[in-house]
């Protein structure tokens, strides 16, 4: 009887905490939108965002709800070798700050794909923007689906709330606090959500430490003495975790998935000037290192805790953290902190994704910059609402398919679609040629297909599986295709 009462009380506390958290998001939205909610505010935040606020928000945006539960689980199979890639990330962020940000600020773009029109032509512009919109729609919807599924299984099923209602509520909340002033609101709500994310992560780590009856020194000893504390792999060249592969692709991933991604770069463009945007990029890149290190340390702590308690870990690494949080072994209220943390991580990536998709479709596909101001605003409202509805439909389709392999396929497809963007921007930056625009869509479509065929044949006939380096190959194929089918050189 006592346990039932406590469980019921916990449910009400979770509902109350989530409700207060959502109210706080709405309050921030009201504050940021009360004086300005035009397209300039929605797309670029009137270029008034403090660099340190943008840096904090971007740090959390890089940690999706999927990463919140997945990264700790990676430790069991790959130890802490993910840090090799994270160290490479920082070099990638420096390249973005030194090469791409000056370009975007010089051109005074709203969408970064406007550069492709200025340099390569209309077809390259539309193709690049279309690849981004497709990638972001599928990728962000897949991430949000997995997070909603986790919340549904571990939290909302206890209250008999149907999955469809959970999806509707999540999408509605994100739409409400972003529809008026978009990026002007997102840079501030993302800051709140990053703070919540880091706070919840810290609380969970501390709870594991207390459950193991350790002081701070004892916790560091457990982490550093674990066999999973292996951070570098220098010996096995065939391993996907080899240092050279991980570090090099770690440089390219942020260049492509941040520097060539409207979602992430749109936040940088809200800074007042180039110098502040660069400062944001340096600090954001640096902050990403300790945050991922904390997630991996949490994974070691959970594995060590399971060992001393003879607890059998689930087969999937993604289920390790949720299992401990729902079991009550880490304390009575840890599920509350887990729920807030994963909601913060999910909203942090989904809100900016919806805003970026709206921006890119309005600016790049519909060309609303040429429209009357009031008409352009009405168009933006419609596109934003349509984007939210498509998000919900895709998530429900994932649920109807009810096949985790489908999600894996979606993630694979999304990773392939960033390769053509890498090839387009590289061709524009490092050659003086103009491609034959009628061939650009075909080249960008064939490139990921060729990469898939290469990976398939390599696994089947050579027993070698490509890792993230396939992204570089994808970009190279696109680059070569643009080069072989170029029509003329740029005028001096």
Residue pairs with C-beta under 8 A, 6 or more apart in sequence:
6 332
7 158
10 332
10 333
10 335
10 336
11 158
11 159
13 333
13 336
14 155
14 335
14 336
14 339
15 159
17 336
17 339
17 340
18 339
18 340
18 343
21 196
21 340
21 343
21 344
22 173
24 192
25 173
25 177
25 189
25 192
25 347
26 176
26 177
28 177
28 185
28 188
28 189
28 192
29 176
29 177
29 178
29 180
29 181
29 185
29 189
31 188
32 181
32 184
32 185
32 188
33 41
33 180
33 181
33 184
33 185
36 46
36 181
36 184
37 180
37 181
38 373
38 377
39 362
39 368
39 373
39 376
39 377
39 380
40 46
41 181
41 182
41 183
41 184
42 180
42 181
42 182
42 183
42 184
42 355
42 358
42 359
42 380
43 110
43 182
43 183
43 266
43 359
43 362
43 363
44 110
44 183
44 266
44 269
44 270
45 181
45 182
45 183
45 184
45 187
45 270
46 184
46 270
47 269
47 270
47 271
47 272
48 184
48 270
48 272
49 184
49 187
49 267
49 270
49 271
49 272
50 271
50 276
51 271
51 276
51 277
51 279
51 280
51 283
52 280
52 283
53 187
53 188
53 191
54 187
54 267
54 268
54 270
54 271
54 277
54 280
54 284
55 279
55 280
55 281
55 283
55 284
55 287
56 190
56 191
56 194
56 195
56 287
57 186
57 187
57 188
57 189
57 190
57 191
57 193
57 194
57 267
57 348
58 190
58 264
58 267
58 268
58 280
58 284
59 194
59 284
59 287
59 288
59 291
60 190
60 191
60 193
60 194
60 197
60 198
60 344
60 345
60 348
61 190
61 194
61 263
61 264
61 267
61 348
61 349
61 352
62 258
62 288
63 71
63 197
63 291
63 292
63 295
63 345
63 348
63 349
64 143
64 147
64 345
64 346
64 348
64 349
65 143
65 144
65 146
65 147
65 150
65 342
65 343
65 345
65 346
65 349
66 143
66 146
66 147
66 318
67 295
67 345
68 197
68 201
68 295
68 321
68 341
68 342
68 345
69 150
69 318
69 319
69 321
69 322
69 342
70 317
70 318
71 82
71 292
71 295
71 296
71 299
72 295
72 296
72 298
72 299
72 302
72 317
72 320
72 321
73 299
73 316
73 317
73 318
73 319
73 320
73 321
74 82
74 296
74 299
74 317
75 228
75 296
75 299
75 300
75 303
75 317
76 228
76 299
76 303
76 313
76 317
76 320
77 317
78 241
79 227
79 228
79 229
79 230
79 231
80 228
80 229
80 230
80 231
80 293
80 296
80 300
81 230
81 231
81 232
81 233
81 241
81 246
82 246
82 292
82 296
83 231
83 289
83 292
83 293
83 296
84 231
84 232
84 233
84 241
84 243
84 246
84 247
84 250
85 246
85 247
85 249
85 250
85 253
85 468
86 250
86 288
86 289
86 292
86 293
87 247
87 250
87 289
88 246
88 247
88 248
88 249
88 250
88 251
88 253
89 250
89 251
89 253
89 254
89 285
89 288
89 289
90 285
90 286
90 288
90 289
91 250
91 251
92 250
92 251
92 252
92 253
92 254
92 255
92 258
92 259
92 285
93 254
93 258
93 281
93 282
93 284
93 285
93 288
94 281
94 282
94 285
95 251
95 255
95 259
96 254
96 255
96 258
96 259
96 281
97 277
97 278
97 281
97 282
98 278
99 259
99 429
100 112
100 255
100 259
100 260
100 265
101 268
101 274
101 277
101 278
101 281
102 274
103 115
103 429
104 112
104 115
104 265
104 268
104 269
105 269
105 273
105 274
105 277
107 114
107 115
107 118
109 115
109 269
110 269
110 359
110 363
110 369
111 129
111 262
111 266
111 359
111 360
111 363
111 364
112 260
112 262
112 265
112 266
112 269
113 125
113 128
113 129
113 132
113 262
113 360
113 364
114 125
114 363
114 364
115 425
115 428
116 124
116 125
116 127
116 128
116 129
116 424
116 425
116 428
117 124
117 125
119 428
120 424
120 427
120 428
120 434
120 435
120 437
120 440
121 434
121 435
121 437
121 440
122 437
123 437
123 438
123 440
123 441
124 424
124 428
124 435
124 437
124 440
125 364
126 364
126 365
127 420
127 424
127 440
127 441
127 444
128 420
128 421
128 424
128 425
128 444
129 262
129 360
129 364
129 365
130 365
131 417
131 418
131 420
131 421
131 444
132 261
132 262
132 360
132 421
133 357
133 360
133 361
133 365
134 417
135 414
135 417
135 418
136 261
136 262
136 263
136 353
136 356
136 357
137 357
137 387
137 390
137 391
137 394
138 394
138 410
138 413
138 414
139 410
139 411
139 414
140 349
140 350
140 353
140 354
140 357
140 391
141 390
141 391
141 394
141 395
141 398
142 394
142 398
142 407
142 410
142 411
142 414
143 346
143 349
143 350
144 170
144 346
144 350
144 391
144 395
145 394
145 395
145 398
145 399
145 407
146 407
147 342
147 343
147 345
147 346
148 163
148 166
148 167
148 170
148 346
148 395
149 163
149 399
150 322
150 342
151 166
151 339
151 342
151 343
152 161
152 163
152 166
153 322
154 322
154 325
154 326
154 335
154 338
155 335
155 339
156 166
163 399
164 396
167 392
167 395
167 396
167 399
168 392
170 346
170 347
170 350
171 388
171 391
171 392
171 395
172 388
173 347
174 347
174 350
174 351
174 354
174 388
175 354
175 384
175 385
175 388
177 185
177 189
177 351
178 185
178 186
178 351
178 354
178 355
178 384
179 381
179 384
179 385
182 355
182 358
182 359
182 384
183 266
183 267
183 270
183 352
183 355
183 359
184 270
186 267
186 351
186 352
186 355
187 267
187 270
189 347
189 351
190 267
190 348
190 351
190 352
192 344
193 344
193 345
193 347
193 348
194 344
194 348
196 340
196 341
196 344
197 341
197 344
197 345
197 348
198 291
200 337
200 338
200 340
200 341
200 344
201 291
201 294
201 295
201 298
201 341
202 294
203 334
203 337
204 298
204 321
204 325
204 330
204 334
204 337
204 338
204 341
205 294
205 297
205 298
205 301
207 330
207 331
207 334
207 337
208 298
208 301
208 302
208 305
208 324
208 330
209 215
209 216
209 218
209 219
209 301
210 331
211 305
211 329
211 330
211 331
212 218
212 219
212 222
212 301
212 304
212 305
212 308
214 222
219 301
222 300
222 301
222 304
223 229
223 297
223 300
223 301
226 300
226 303
226 304
228 299
228 300
228 303
229 300
232 243
233 239
233 241
233 242
233 243
233 246
234 242
234 243
236 242
238 464
239 245
240 246
240 465
240 467
240 468
245 467
245 468
245 469
248 469
248 472
249 467
249 468
249 469
249 471
249 472
252 422
252 468
252 471
252 472
253 468
253 471
254 285
255 422
256 418
256 419
256 421
256 422
256 471
256 475
257 264
257 418
258 264
258 265
259 265
260 418
260 421
260 422
260 425
261 356
261 418
262 356
262 359
262 360
263 352
263 353
263 355
263 356
263 357
264 352
266 352
266 355
266 356
266 359
267 352
268 277
268 280
268 281
269 277
271 277
271 280
298 321
299 320
302 320
302 321
302 324
303 313
303 320
305 311
305 324
305 329
306 312
306 313
309 329
311 329
313 320
313 323
314 320
314 323
321 338
322 338
324 330
324 334
325 334
325 335
325 337
325 338
326 335
326 338
328 334
328 335
350 391
354 384
354 387
354 388
354 391
355 384
357 387
358 380
358 383
358 384
358 387
361 383
361 387
362 368
362 376
362 379
362 380
362 383
363 369
366 379
366 383
368 375
368 376
368 379
368 380
369 376
371 379
398 406
398 407
398 410
413 448
415 468
415 470
415 471
416 448
416 451
416 452
416 470
416 474
417 448
418 471
418 474
419 447
419 448
419 451
419 470
419 471
419 473
419 474
419 475
419 477
419 478
420 443
420 444
420 445
420 447
420 448
420 474
420 475
420 478
421 475
422 471
422 472
422 474
422 475
422 478
423 444
423 447
423 474
423 475
423 476
423 477
423 478
423 479
423 481
423 482
424 440
424 444
424 478
424 482
426 475
426 479
427 433
427 435
427 478
427 479
427 482
427 483
431 483
431 486
432 489
432 490
433 482
433 483
433 486
433 488
433 489
433 490
434 486
434 487
434 488
434 489
434 490
435 443
435 482
435 485
435 486
435 487
436 485
436 486
436 487
439 481
439 485
440 482
443 478
443 481
443 482
443 485
444 478
446 477
446 481
447 474
447 477
447 478
447 481
448 474
450 477
451 470
451 473
451 474
451 477
454 466
454 470
454 473
455 465
455 466
455 470
458 464
458 465
458 466
459 465
466 473
